[in-house]
Amino acid sequence: MTNTTSTTEPVIGGAAGAAAPAPDVTGGTDGRRASRPTPRKRRQVWGVMSTREKVVRYVLLIVVLFITIGPFLWQLSTSLKGAGEDIYTANPSFIPSEPTFDNYLKVAAAIPVFRYIGNSLLVAAIDVFGNIVFATLAGFALARLQWRFRKLVLGLFLATLVLPGEATIISQFVTVKDLGLADNLVGVALPGMIAALNVLLMFNAFRQIPEEIDQAAVMDGANAMQRLRYISLPAVQGTIAVIAIFSFIGAWDDFLWPLIVLQSPENLTLTVGLQYLQGTFATDQRMIAAGTMIAFIPIAVIFAVLQRFFFKGVEEGGVKG
């Protein structure tokens, strides 16, 4: 009797083997997944902001810009408004209907504004020169030279930052008066010729320079002044620009110290001289706004000239080679 039971063996090749569906681990019989694939999460790329983050940042920048630049633009708008335009209305116009420079001419006629500008420029120039020279020398000595009591002197500079300027203003006035510099522009500039903060800024800038460069210069026979001139100064130009800008703004905007030292009207600085506008023309805010703009112009010019060095000072410390 012939046995009709046969064993079915898997087909290795051929059309039948090619058409055989692959096994599905998800339970499907036709080679397709039974469930939908899970969407992949978008990977965060470092340095790439999403659209939402950009919108939030720009909104915050606009708010900060409005807070900082808004008062300046409003003063500029007020200074350009004529006498016939009401600046006290409930809904004032930001753009002047008839712009005019008459308010600036009235300021020049009311006070010797150009003489006051010259006095302020002289005081600011003395302070800028003094801080650049003396703060640079002091910072270099603290950072690159080895001498006794160096750490003690550095601690004293740090301690002076805690004291407000009003705490030492009486002693400064007595010193200036004993030197015979009262009611003198040199006496106004003298206390600001070197600031502790500027010394510390230069100290930090010089400290970022690798010591191996100084050691190599010493091996070549360079003295301290040669190392300062040819090695250290080219590497700290940005910090020097920062000190120059800070010194100029501090001397130009100072009001309390010139008010105490100066008595003669012809020796007044611009910030003190502009107070005559507040007293004589208290109701004419247009002239006060024009005087404010006159005081702002030199600061804007100085910053525009030194801005590339100013921003370089933020990342000061690297040595190019």
C-alpha positions as protocol buffer text, in pm:
chain_id: "A"
residue {
  index: 1
  type: MET
  ca { x: 0 y: 0 z: 0 }
}
residue {
  index: 2
  type: THR
  ca { x: 133 y: 333 z: -100 }
}
residue {
  index: 3
  type: ASN
  ca { x: 164 y: 588 z: 183 }
}
residue {
  index: 4
  type: THR
  ca { x: -7 y: 914 z: 74 }
}
residue {
  index: 5
  type: THR
  ca { x: 120 y: 1117 z: 368 }
}
residue {
  index: 6
  type: SER
  ca { x: 409 y: 1342 z: 258 }
}
residue {
  index: 7
  type: THR
  ca { x: 621 y: 1583 z: 447 }
}
residue {
  index: 8
  type: THR
  ca { x: 618 y: 1940 z: 312 }
}
residue {
  index: 9
  type: GLU
  ca { x: 966 y: 2084 z: 306 }
}
residue {
  index: 10
  type: PRO
  ca { x: 1034 y: 2462 z: 288 }
}
residue {
  index: 11
  type: VAL
  ca { x: 1114 y: 2590 z: -53 }
}
residue {
  index: 12
  type: ILE
  ca { x: 1455 y: 2746 z: -58 }
}
residue {
  index: 13
  type: GLY
  ca { x: 1439 y: 2929 z: -388 }
}
residue {
  index: 14
  type: GLY
  ca { x: 1205 y: 2987 z: -674 }
}
residue {
  index: 15
  type: ALA
  ca { x: 897 y: 3198 z: -722 }
}
residue {
  index: 16
  type: ALA
  ca { x: 714 y: 3040 z: -432 }
}
residue {
  index: 17
  type: GLY
  ca { x: 997 y: 3128 z: -194 }
}
residue {
  index: 18
  type: ALA
  ca { x: 1017 y: 3486 z: -318 }
}
residue {
  index: 19
  type: ALA
  ca { x: 644 y: 3539 z: -276 }
}
residue {
  index: 20
  type: ALA
  ca { x: 635 y: 3407 z: 77 }
}
residue {
  index: 21
  type: PRO
  ca { x: 553 y: 3695 z: 320 }
}
residue {
  index: 22
  type: ALA
  ca { x: 801 y: 3780 z: 591 }
}
residue {
  index: 23
  type: PRO
  ca { x: 691 y: 3707 z: 944 }
}
residue {
  index: 24
  type: ASP
  ca { x: 545 y: 4007 z: 1127 }
}
residue {
  index: 25
  type: VAL
  ca { x: 628 y: 4044 z: 1492 }
}
residue {
  index: 26
  type: THR
  ca { x: 327 y: 4271 z: 1548 }
}
residue {
  index: 27
  type: GLY
  ca { x: 77 y: 4010 z: 1455 }
}
residue {
  index: 28
  type: GLY
  ca { x: 3 y: 4116 z: 1096 }
}
residue {
  index: 29
  type: THR
  ca { x: -20 y: 3856 z: 824 }
}
residue {
  index: 30
  type: ASP
  ca { x: 41 y: 4075 z: 521 }
}
residue {
  index: 31
  type: GLY
  ca { x: 384 y: 4219 z: 614 }
}
residue {
  index: 32
  type: ARG
  ca { x: 243 y: 4553 z: 740 }
}
residue {
  index: 33
  type: ARG
  ca { x: 256 y: 4679 z: 1099 }
}
residue {
  index: 34
  type: ALA
  ca { x: -65 y: 4654 z: 1289 }
}
residue {
  index: 35
  type: SER
  ca { x: -3 y: 4977 z: 1484 }
}
residue {
  index: 36
  type: ARG
  ca { x: 100 y: 5327 z: 1362 }
}
residue {
  index: 37
  type: PRO
  ca { x: 471 y: 5414 z: 1401 }
}
residue {
  index: 38
  type: THR
  ca { x: 564 y: 5641 z: 1692 }
}
residue {
  index: 39
  type: PRO
  ca { x: 666 y: 5988 z: 1567 }
}
residue {
  index: 40
  type: ARG
  ca { x: 1025 y: 6078 z: 1628 }
}
residue {
  index: 41
  type: LYS
  ca { x: 1106 y: 6361 z: 1864 }
}
residue {
  index: 42
  type: ARG
  ca { x: 1282 y: 6656 z: 1711 }
}
residue {
  index: 43
  type: ARG
  ca { x: 1632 y: 6677 z: 1846 }
}
residue {
  index: 44
  type: GLN
  ca { x: 1743 y: 7006 z: 1997 }
}
residue {
  index: 45
  type: VAL
  ca { x: 2038 y: 7152 z: 1811 }
}
residue {
  index: 46
  type: TRP
  ca { x: 2276 y: 7361 z: 2018 }
}
residue {
  index: 47
  type: GLY
  ca { x: 2267 y: 7727 z: 1917 }
}
residue {
  index: 48
  type: VAL
  ca { x: 1947 y: 7701 z: 1711 }
}
residue {
  index: 49
  type: MET
  ca { x: 1645 y: 7878 z: 1859 }
}
residue {
  index: 50
  type: SER
  ca { x: 1288 y: 7784 z: 1792 }
}
residue {
  index: 51
  type: THR
  ca { x: 1039 y: 8035 z: 1651 }
}
residue {
  index: 52
  type: ARG
  ca { x: 878 y: 8077 z: 1992 }
}
residue {
  index: 53
  type: GLU
  ca { x: 1212 y: 8159 z: 2159 }
}
residue {
  index: 54
  type: LYS
  ca { x: 1291 y: 8415 z: 1890 }
}
residue {
  index: 55
  type: VAL
  ca { x: 954 y: 8586 z: 1936 }
}
residue {
  index: 56
  type: VAL
  ca { x: 1000 y: 8603 z: 2314 }
}
residue {
  index: 57
  type: ARG
  ca { x: 1352 y: 8745 z: 2282 }
}
residue {
  index: 58
  type: TYR
  ca { x: 1251 y: 9011 z: 2032 }
}
residue {
  index: 59
  type: VAL
  ca { x: 955 y: 9115 z: 2246 }
}
residue {
  index: 60
  type: LEU
  ca { x: 1184 y: 9153 z: 2550 }
}
residue {
  index: 61
  type: LEU
  ca { x: 1438 y: 9349 z: 2343 }
}
residue {
  index: 62
  type: ILE
  ca { x: 1166 y: 9587 z: 2224 }
}
residue {
  index: 63
  type: VAL
  ca { x: 1046 y: 9642 z: 2581 }
}
residue {
  index: 64
  type: VAL
  ca { x: 1400 y: 9714 z: 2706 }
}
residue {
  index: 65
  type: LEU
  ca { x: 1466 y: 9941 z: 2407 }
}
residue {
  index: 66
  type: PHE
  ca { x: 1148 y: 10137 z: 2479 }
}
residue {
  index: 67
  type: ILE
  ca { x: 1243 y: 10181 z: 2846 }
}
residue {
  index: 68
  type: THR
  ca { x: 1600 y: 10294 z: 2775 }
}
residue {
  index: 69
  type: ILE
  ca { x: 1563 y: 10490 z: 2451 }
}
residue {
  index: 70
  type: GLY
  ca { x: 1208 y: 10618 z: 2505 }
}
residue {
  index: 71
  type: PRO
  ca { x: 1292 y: 10907 z: 2746 }
}
residue {
  index: 72
  type: PHE
  ca { x: 1578 y: 11023 z: 2521 }
}
residue {
  index: 73
  type: LEU
  ca { x: 1356 y: 11030 z: 2212 }
}
residue {
  index: 74
  type: TRP
  ca { x: 1086 y: 11214 z: 2407 }
}
residue {
  index: 75
  type: GLN
  ca { x: 1338 y: 11480 z: 2517 }
}
residue {
  index: 76
  type: LEU
  ca { x: 1456 y: 11517 z: 2158 }
}
residue {
  index: 77
  type: SER
  ca { x: 1098 y: 11555 z: 2038 }
}
residue {
  index: 78
  type: THR
  ca { x: 1024 y: 11817 z: 2306 }
}
residue {
  index: 79
  type: SER
  ca { x: 1335 y: 12017 z: 2220 }
}
residue {
  index: 80
  type: LEU
  ca { x: 1223 y: 12044 z: 1856 }
}
residue {
  index: 81
  type: LYS
  ca { x: 869 y: 12164 z: 1932 }
}
residue {
  index: 82
  type: GLY
  ca { x: 785 y: 12528 z: 1880 }
}
residue {
  index: 83
  type: ALA
  ca { x: 618 y: 12766 z: 2123 }
}
residue {
  index: 84
  type: GLY
  ca { x: 283 y: 12727 z: 1949 }
}
residue {
  index: 85
  type: GLU
  ca { x: 268 y: 12350 z: 2011 }
}
residue {
  index: 86
  type: ASP
  ca { x: 114 y: 12237 z: 2340 }
}
residue {
  index: 87
  type: ILE
  ca { x: 336 y: 11989 z: 2523 }
}
residue {
  index: 88
  type: TYR
  ca { x: 106 y: 11955 z: 2825 }
}
residue {
  index: 89
  type: THR
  ca { x: -195 y: 11816 z: 2640 }
}
residue {
  index: 90
  type: ALA
  ca { x: -346 y: 11484 z: 2744 }
}
residue {
  index: 91
  type: ASN
  ca { x: -252 y: 11331 z: 2407 }
}
residue {
  index: 92
  type: PRO
  ca { x: 80 y: 11489 z: 2307 }
}
residue {
  index: 93
  type: SER
  ca { x: 223 y: 11421 z: 1965 }
}
residue {
  index: 94
  type: PHE
  ca { x: 552 y: 11239 z: 1953 }
}
residue {
  index: 95
  type: ILE
  ca { x: 653 y: 11392 z: 1620 }
}
residue {
  index: 96
  type: PRO
  ca { x: 666 y: 11774 z: 1623 }
}
residue {
  index: 97
  type: SER
  ca { x: 415 y: 11933 z: 1387 }
}
residue {
  index: 98
  type: GLU
  ca { x: 659 y: 12215 z: 1299 }
}
residue {
  index: 99
  type: PRO
  ca { x: 1017 y: 12117 z: 1399 }
}
residue {
  index: 100
  type: THR
  ca { x: 1240 y: 12409 z: 1491 }
}
residue {
  index: 101
  type: PHE
  ca { x: 1586 y: 12474 z: 1638 }
}
residue {
  index: 102
  type: ASP
  ca { x: 1483 y: 12796 z: 1811 }
}
residue {
  index: 103
  type: ASN
  ca { x: 1502 y: 12632 z: 2153 }
}
residue {
  index: 104
  type: TYR
  ca { x: 1873 y: 12555 z: 2102 }
}
residue {
  index: 105
  type: LEU
  ca { x: 1937 y: 12917 z: 2001 }
}
residue {
  index: 106
  type: LYS
  ca { x: 1752 y: 13037 z: 2311 }
}
residue {
  index: 107
  type: VAL
  ca { x: 1972 y: 12818 z: 2531 }
}
residue {
  index: 108
  type: ALA
  ca { x: 2285 y: 12965 z: 2373 }
}
residue {
  index: 109
  type: ALA
  ca { x: 2146 y: 13317 z: 2431 }
}
residue {
  index: 110
  type: ALA
  ca { x: 2043 y: 13251 z: 2793 }
}
residue {
  index: 111
  type: ILE
  ca { x: 2370 y: 13102 z: 2921 }
}
residue {
  index: 112
  type: PRO
  ca { x: 2730 y: 13090 z: 2789 }
}
residue {
  index: 113
  type: VAL
  ca { x: 2678 y: 12731 z: 2682 }
}
residue {
  index: 114
  type: PHE
  ca { x: 2992 y: 12708 z: 2468 }
}
residue {
  index: 115
  type: ARG
  ca { x: 3210 y: 12826 z: 2756 }
}
residue {
  index: 116
  type: TYR
  ca { x: 3050 y: 12566 z: 2983 }
}
residue {
  index: 117
  type: ILE
  ca { x: 3108 y: 12299 z: 2720 }
}
residue {
  index: 118
  type: GLY
  ca { x: 3476 y: 12399 z: 2703 }
}
residue {
  index: 119
  type: ASN
  ca { x: 3507 y: 12376 z: 3082 }
}
residue {
  index: 120
  type: SER
  ca { x: 3348 y: 12032 z: 3087 }
}
residue {
  index: 121
  type: LEU
  ca { x: 3570 y: 11912 z: 2802 }
}
residue {
  index: 122
  type: LEU
  ca { x: 3880 y: 12031 z: 2988 }
}
residue {
  index: 123
  type: VAL
  ca { x: 3780 y: 11846 z: 3306 }
}
residue {
  index: 124
  type: ALA
  ca { x: 3689 y: 11533 z: 3109 }
}
residue {
  index: 125
  type: ALA
  ca { x: 4017 y: 11540 z: 2913 }
}
residue {
  index: 126
  type: ILE
  ca { x: 4223 y: 11563 z: 3233 }
}
residue {
  index: 127
  type: ASP
  ca { x: 4030 y: 11273 z: 3388 }
}
residue {
  index: 128
  type: VAL
  ca { x: 4057 y: 11056 z: 3078 }
}
residue {
  index: 129
  type: PHE
  ca { x: 4431 y: 11118 z: 3046 }
}
residue {
  index: 130
  type: GLY
  ca { x: 4492 y: 11056 z: 3416 }
}
residue {
  index: 131
  type: ASN
  ca { x: 4295 y: 10732 z: 3425 }
}
residue {
  index: 132
  type: ILE
  ca { x: 4456 y: 10594 z: 3110 }
}
residue {
  index: 133
  type: VAL
  ca { x: 4808 y: 10664 z: 3235 }
}
residue {
  index: 134
  type: PHE
  ca { x: 4784 y: 10600 z: 3609 }
}
residue {
  index: 135
  type: ALA
  ca { x: 4531 y: 10315 z: 3599 }
}
residue {
  index: 136
  type: THR
  ca { x: 4739 y: 10140 z: 3335 }
}
residue {
  index: 137
  type: LEU
  ca { x: 5060 y: 10174 z: 3536 }
}
residue {
  index: 138
  type: ALA
  ca { x: 4893 y: 10066 z: 3861 }
}
residue {
  index: 139
  type: GLY
  ca { x: 4717 y: 9771 z: 3697 }
}
residue {
  index: 140
  type: PHE
  ca { x: 5040 y: 9654 z: 3534 }
}
residue {
  index: 141
  type: ALA
  ca { x: 5231 y: 9679 z: 3862 }
}
residue {
  index: 142
  type: LEU
  ca { x: 4966 y: 9478 z: 4047 }
}
residue {
  index: 143
  type: ALA
  ca { x: 4933 y: 9210 z: 3780 }
}
residue {
  index: 144
  type: ARG
  ca { x: 5281 y: 9161 z: 3633 }
}
residue {
  index: 145
  type: LEU
  ca { x: 5538 y: 9279 z: 3889 }
}
residue {
  index: 146
  type: GLN
  ca { x: 5642 y: 9107 z: 4210 }
}
residue {
  index: 147
  type: TRP
  ca { x: 5689 y: 9336 z: 4511 }
}
residue {
  index: 148
  type: ARG
  ca { x: 5611 y: 9342 z: 4881 }
}
residue {
  index: 149
  type: PHE
  ca { x: 5260 y: 9431 z: 5001 }
}
residue {
  index: 150
  type: ARG
  ca { x: 5119 y: 9380 z: 4651 }
}
residue {
  index: 151
  type: LYS
  ca { x: 4822 y: 9182 z: 4780 }
}
residue {
  index: 152
  type: LEU
  ca { x: 4761 y: 9437 z: 5056 }
}
residue {
  index: 153
  type: VAL
  ca { x: 4745 y: 9722 z: 4805 }
}
residue {
  index: 154
  type: LEU
  ca { x: 4511 y: 9519 z: 4584 }
}
residue {
  index: 155
  type: GLY
  ca { x: 4284 y: 9461 z: 4884 }
}
residue {
  index: 156
  type: LEU
  ca { x: 4280 y: 9835 z: 4956 }
}
residue {
  index: 157
  type: PHE
  ca { x: 4168 y: 9906 z: 4602 }
}
residue {
  index: 158
  type: LEU
  ca { x: 3888 y: 9653 z: 4642 }
}
residue {
  index: 159
  type: ALA
  ca { x: 3788 y: 9805 z: 4976 }
}
residue {
  index: 160
  type: THR
  ca { x: 3749 y: 10152 z: 4824 }
}
residue {
  index: 161
  type: LEU
  ca { x: 3473 y: 10021 z: 4598 }
}
residue {
  index: 162
  type: VAL
  ca { x: 3253 y: 9969 z: 4904 }
}
residue {
  index: 163
  type: LEU
  ca { x: 3264 y: 10338 z: 5004 }
}
residue {
  index: 164
  type: PRO
  ca { x: 3017 y: 10569 z: 4827 }
}
residue {
  index: 165
  type: GLY
  ca { x: 3153 y: 10888 z: 4680 }
}
residue {
  index: 166
  type: GLU
  ca { x: 2956 y: 11104 z: 4925 }
}
residue {
  index: 167
  type: ALA
  ca { x: 3145 y: 10950 z: 5218 }
}
residue {
  index: 168
  type: THR
  ca { x: 3476 y: 11104 z: 5109 }
}
residue {
  index: 169
  type: ILE
  ca { x: 3355 y: 11422 z: 4942 }
}
residue {
  index: 170
  type: ILE
  ca { x: 3425 y: 11641 z: 5250 }
}
residue {
  index: 171
  type: SER
  ca { x: 3783 y: 11520 z: 5283 }
}
residue {
  index: 172
  type: GLN
  ca { x: 3833 y: 11569 z: 4910 }
}
residue {
  index: 173
  type: PHE
  ca { x: 3711 y: 11928 z: 4933 }
}
residue {
  index: 174
  type: VAL
  ca { x: 3938 y: 12004 z: 5227 }
}
residue {
  index: 175
  type: THR
  ca { x: 4236 y: 11859 z: 5037 }
}
residue {
  index: 176
  type: VAL
  ca { x: 4159 y: 12056 z: 4723 }
}
residue {
  index: 177
  type: LYS
  ca { x: 4111 y: 12375 z: 4924 }
}
residue {
  index: 178
  type: ASP
  ca { x: 4444 y: 12328 z: 5107 }
}
residue {
  index: 179
  type: LEU
  ca { x: 4614 y: 12285 z: 4771 }
}
residue {
  index: 180
  type: GLY
  ca { x: 4472 y: 12619 z: 4656 }
}
residue {
  index: 181
  type: LEU
  ca { x: 4263 y: 12460 z: 4381 }
}
residue {
  index: 182
  type: ALA
  ca { x: 3918 y: 12563 z: 4503 }
}
residue {
  index: 183
  type: ASP
  ca { x: 3710 y: 12735 z: 4234 }
}
residue {
  index: 184
  type: ASN
  ca { x: 3947 y: 12587 z: 3978 }
}
residue {
  index: 185
  type: LEU
  ca { x: 3884 y: 12335 z: 3701 }
}
residue {
  index: 186
  type: VAL
  ca { x: 4198 y: 12143 z: 3796 }
}
residue {
  index: 187
  type: GLY
  ca { x: 4055 y: 12100 z: 4144 }
}
residue {
  index: 188
  type: VAL
  ca { x: 3738 y: 11958 z: 3987 }
}
residue {
  index: 189
  type: ALA
  ca { x: 3935 y: 11709 z: 3779 }
}
residue {
  index: 190
  type: LEU
  ca { x: 4191 y: 11608 z: 4042 }
}
residue {
  index: 191
  type: PRO
  ca { x: 3989 y: 11348 z: 4243 }
}
residue {
  index: 192
  type: GLY
  ca { x: 3874 y: 11174 z: 3926 }
}
residue {
  index: 193
  type: MET
  ca { x: 4215 y: 11138 z: 3764 }
}
residue {
  index: 194
  type: ILE
  ca { x: 4243 y: 10779 z: 3888 }
}
residue {
  index: 195
  type: ALA
  ca { x: 3954 y: 10554 z: 3988 }
}
residue {
  index: 196
  type: ALA
  ca { x: 3986 y: 10230 z: 4181 }
}
residue {
  index: 197
  type: LEU
  ca { x: 3748 y: 10052 z: 3944 }
}
residue {
  index: 198
  type: ASN
  ca { x: 3964 y: 10142 z: 3643 }
}
residue {
  index: 199
  type: VAL
  ca { x: 4274 y: 10012 z: 3820 }
}
residue {
  index: 200
  type: LEU
  ca { x: 4100 y: 9681 z: 3883 }
}
residue {
  index: 201
  type: LEU
  ca { x: 3985 y: 9663 z: 3522 }
}
residue {
  index: 202
  type: MET
  ca { x: 4343 y: 9705 z: 3401 }
}
residue {
  index: 203
  type: PHE
  ca { x: 4467 y: 9458 z: 3662 }
}
residue {
  index: 204
  type: ASN
  ca { x: 4225 y: 9196 z: 3531 }
}
residue {
  index: 205
  type: ALA
  ca { x: 4318 y: 9267 z: 3167 }
}
residue {
  index: 206
  type: PHE
  ca { x: 4693 y: 9235 z: 3233 }
}
residue {
  index: 207
  type: ARG
  ca { x: 4640 y: 8920 z: 3437 }
}
residue {
  index: 208
  type: GLN
  ca { x: 4486 y: 8743 z: 3137 }
}
residue {
  index: 209
  type: ILE
  ca { x: 4813 y: 8764 z: 2943 }
}
residue {
  index: 210
  type: PRO
  ca { x: 5010 y: 8437 z: 2975 }
}
residue {
  index: 211
  type: GLU
  ca { x: 5305 y: 8467 z: 3208 }
}
residue {
  index: 212
  type: GLU
  ca { x: 5523 y: 8268 z: 2969 }
}
residue {
  index: 213
  type: ILE
  ca { x: 5536 y: 8570 z: 2737 }
}
residue {
  index: 214
  type: ASP
  ca { x: 5672 y: 8789 z: 3014 }
}
residue {
  index: 215
  type: GLN
  ca { x: 5923 y: 8523 z: 3114 }
}
residue {
  index: 216
  type: ALA
  ca { x: 6047 y: 8496 z: 2757 }
}
residue {
  index: 217
  type: ALA
  ca { x: 6084 y: 8875 z: 2740 }
}
residue {
  index: 218
  type: VAL
  ca { x: 6283 y: 8875 z: 3065 }
}
residue {
  index: 219
  type: MET
  ca { x: 6512 y: 8607 z: 2924 }
}
residue {
  index: 220
  type: ASP
  ca { x: 6571 y: 8833 z: 2624 }
}
residue {
  index: 221
  type: GLY
  ca { x: 6673 y: 9118 z: 2854 }
}
residue {
  index: 222
  type: ALA
  ca { x: 6355 y: 9331 z: 2844 }
}
residue {
  index: 223
  type: ASN
  ca { x: 6287 y: 9552 z: 3146 }
}
residue {
  index: 224
  type: ALA
  ca { x: 5947 y: 9631 z: 3297 }
}
residue {
  index: 225
  type: MET
  ca { x: 5874 y: 9937 z: 3079 }
}
residue {
  index: 226
  type: GLN
  ca { x: 5967 y: 9748 z: 2762 }
}
residue {
  index: 227
  type: ARG
  ca { x: 5739 y: 9461 z: 2856 }
}
residue {
  index: 228
  type: LEU
  ca { x: 5459 y: 9710 z: 2924 }
}
residue {
  index: 229
  type: ARG
  ca { x: 5506 y: 9897 z: 2596 }
}
residue {
  index: 230
  type: TYR
  ca { x: 5570 y: 9616 z: 2349 }
}
residue {
  index: 231
  type: ILE
  ca { x: 5387 y: 9318 z: 2503 }
}
residue {
  index: 232
  type: SER
  ca { x: 5114 y: 9420 z: 2744 }
}
residue {
  index: 233
  type: LEU
  ca { x: 4971 y: 9742 z: 2598 }
}
residue {
  index: 234
  type: PRO
  ca { x: 4888 y: 9597 z: 2252 }
}
residue {
  index: 235
  type: ALA
  ca { x: 4686 y: 9324 z: 2425 }
}
residue {
  index: 236
  type: VAL
  ca { x: 4471 y: 9555 z: 2641 }
}
residue {
  index: 237
  type: GLN
  ca { x: 4364 y: 9824 z: 2394 }
}
residue {
  index: 238
  type: GLY
  ca { x: 3998 y: 9732 z: 2436 }
}
residue {
  index: 239
  type: THR
  ca { x: 4009 y: 9776 z: 2813 }
}
residue {
  index: 240
  type: ILE
  ca { x: 4183 y: 10112 z: 2772 }
}
residue {
  index: 241
  type: ALA
  ca { x: 3898 y: 10224 z: 2547 }
}
residue {
  index: 242
  type: VAL
  ca { x: 3645 y: 10112 z: 2810 }
}
residue {
  index: 243
  type: ILE
  ca { x: 3829 y: 10314 z: 3075 }
}
residue {
  index: 244
  type: ALA
  ca { x: 3840 y: 10620 z: 2847 }
}
residue {
  index: 245
  type: ILE
  ca { x: 3465 y: 10604 z: 2785 }
}
residue {
  index: 246
  type: PHE
  ca { x: 3377 y: 10549 z: 3151 }
}
residue {
  index: 247
  type: SER
  ca { x: 3609 y: 10830 z: 3263 }
}
residue {
  index: 248
  type: PHE
  ca { x: 3469 y: 11075 z: 3010 }
}
residue {
  index: 249
  type: ILE
  ca { x: 3107 y: 10998 z: 3096 }
}
residue {
  index: 250
  type: GLY
  ca { x: 3177 y: 11018 z: 3470 }
}
residue {
  index: 251
  type: ALA
  ca { x: 3352 y: 11356 z: 3442 }
}
residue {
  index: 252
  type: TRP
  ca { x: 3102 y: 11498 z: 3193 }
}
residue {
  index: 253
  type: ASP
  ca { x: 2791 y: 11400 z: 3391 }
}
residue {
  index: 254
  type: ASP
  ca { x: 2925 y: 11484 z: 3737 }
}
residue {
  index: 255
  type: PHE
  ca { x: 2713 y: 11748 z: 3908 }
}
residue {
  index: 256
  type: LEU
  ca { x: 2763 y: 11738 z: 4285 }
}
residue {
  index: 257
  type: TRP
  ca { x: 3143 y: 11774 z: 4297 }
}
residue {
  index: 258
  type: PRO
  ca { x: 3168 y: 12072 z: 4053 }
}
residue {
  index: 259
  type: LEU
  ca { x: 2879 y: 12237 z: 4238 }
}
residue {
  index: 260
  type: ILE
  ca { x: 3077 y: 12220 z: 4565 }
}
residue {
  index: 261
  type: VAL
  ca { x: 3416 y: 12326 z: 4428 }
}
residue {
  index: 262
  type: LEU
  ca { x: 3320 y: 12599 z: 4180 }
}
residue {
  index: 263
  type: GLN
  ca { x: 3179 y: 12939 z: 4272 }
}
residue {
  index: 264
  type: SER
  ca { x: 3258 y: 13169 z: 3979 }
}
residue {
  index: 265
  type: PRO
  ca { x: 2994 y: 13160 z: 3701 }
}
residue {
  index: 266
  type: GLU
  ca { x: 3261 y: 13158 z: 3427 }
}
residue {
  index: 267
  type: ASN
  ca { x: 3419 y: 12840 z: 3569 }
}
residue {
  index: 268
  type: LEU
  ca { x: 3102 y: 12631 z: 3584 }
}
residue {
  index: 269
  type: THR
  ca { x: 3077 y: 12306 z: 3395 }
}
residue {
  index: 270
  type: LEU
  ca { x: 2788 y: 12234 z: 3161 }
}
residue {
  index: 271
  type: THR
  ca { x: 2587 y: 12019 z: 3404 }
}
residue {
  index: 272
  type: VAL
  ca { x: 2596 y: 12292 z: 3669 }
}
residue {
  index: 273
  type: GLY
  ca { x: 2542 y: 12576 z: 3422 }
}
residue {
  index: 274
  type: LEU
  ca { x: 2229 y: 12414 z: 3280 }
}
residue {
  index: 275
  type: GLN
  ca { x: 2062 y: 12457 z: 3618 }
}
residue {
  index: 276
  type: TYR
  ca { x: 2020 y: 12824 z: 3531 }
}
residue {
  index: 277
  type: LEU
  ca { x: 1766 y: 12709 z: 3272 }
}
residue {
  index: 278
  type: GLN
  ca { x: 1576 y: 12521 z: 3538 }
}
residue {
  index: 279
  type: GLY
  ca { x: 1561 y: 12826 z: 3763 }
}
residue {
  index: 280
  type: THR
  ca { x: 1495 y: 13099 z: 3507 }
}
residue {
  index: 281
  type: PHE
  ca { x: 1280 y: 12908 z: 3258 }
}
residue {
  index: 282
  type: ALA
  ca { x: 1111 y: 12659 z: 3486 }
}
residue {
  index: 283
  type: THR
  ca { x: 791 y: 12664 z: 3282 }
}
residue {
  index: 284
  type: ASP
  ca { x: 958 y: 12626 z: 2943 }
}
residue {
  index: 285
  type: GLN
  ca { x: 1040 y: 12258 z: 2925 }
}
residue {
  index: 286
  type: ARG
  ca { x: 1141 y: 12296 z: 2561 }
}
residue {
  index: 287
  type: MET
  ca { x: 1456 y: 12487 z: 2653 }
}
residue {
  index: 288
  type: ILE
  ca { x: 1541 y: 12241 z: 2931 }
}
residue {
  index: 289
  type: ALA
  ca { x: 1506 y: 11955 z: 2682 }
}
residue {
  index: 290
  type: ALA
  ca { x: 1730 y: 12142 z: 2435 }
}
residue {
  index: 291
  type: GLY
  ca { x: 1995 y: 12187 z: 2705 }
}
residue {
  index: 292
  type: THR
  ca { x: 1977 y: 11816 z: 2783 }
}
residue {
  index: 293
  type: MET
  ca { x: 2037 y: 11731 z: 2418 }
}
residue {
  index: 294
  type: ILE
  ca { x: 2335 y: 11969 z: 2407 }
}
residue {
  index: 295
  type: ALA
  ca { x: 2487 y: 11785 z: 2704 }
}
residue {
  index: 296
  type: PHE
  ca { x: 2422 y: 11449 z: 2539 }
}
residue {
  index: 297
  type: ILE
  ca { x: 2589 y: 11519 z: 2203 }
}
residue {
  index: 298
  type: PRO
  ca { x: 2957 y: 11491 z: 2317 }
}
residue {
  index: 299
  type: ILE
  ca { x: 2888 y: 11158 z: 2490 }
}
residue {
  index: 300
  type: ALA
  ca { x: 2729 y: 11021 z: 2173 }
}
residue {
  index: 301
  type: VAL
  ca { x: 3027 y: 11135 z: 1964 }
}
residue {
  index: 302
  type: ILE
  ca { x: 3284 y: 10979 z: 2199 }
}
residue {
  index: 303
  type: PHE
  ca { x: 3099 y: 10648 z: 2210 }
}
residue {
  index: 304
  type: ALA
  ca { x: 3055 y: 10643 z: 1832 }
}
residue {
  index: 305
  type: VAL
  ca { x: 3430 y: 10691 z: 1783 }
}
residue {
  index: 306
  type: LEU
  ca { x: 3538 y: 10430 z: 2040 }
}
residue {
  index: 307
  type: GLN
  ca { x: 3257 y: 10177 z: 2015 }
}
residue {
  index: 308
  type: ARG
  ca { x: 3456 y: 9911 z: 1829 }
}
residue {
  index: 309
  type: PHE
  ca { x: 3728 y: 9929 z: 2096 }
}
residue {
  index: 310
  type: PHE
  ca { x: 3461 y: 9930 z: 2366 }
}
residue {
  index: 311
  type: PHE
  ca { x: 3307 y: 9603 z: 2254 }
}
residue {
  index: 312
  type: LYS
  ca { x: 3656 y: 9458 z: 2207 }
}
residue {
  index: 313
  type: GLY
  ca { x: 3719 y: 9529 z: 2574 }
}
residue {
  index: 314
  type: VAL
  ca { x: 3437 y: 9293 z: 2671 }
}
residue {
  index: 315
  type: GLU
  ca { x: 3632 y: 8997 z: 2537 }
}
residue {
  index: 316
  type: GLU
  ca { x: 3973 y: 9129 z: 2637 }
}
residue {
  index: 317
  type: GLY
  ca { x: 4237 y: 8885 z: 2749 }
}
residue {
  index: 318
  type: GLY
  ca { x: 4326 y: 8677 z: 2445 }
}
residue {
  index: 319
  type: VAL
  ca { x: 4669 y: 8718 z: 2290 }
}
residue {
  index: 320
  type: LYS
  ca { x: 4689 y: 8702 z: 1914 }
}
residue {
  index: 321
  type: GLY
  ca { x: 4992 y: 8542 z: 1766 }
}
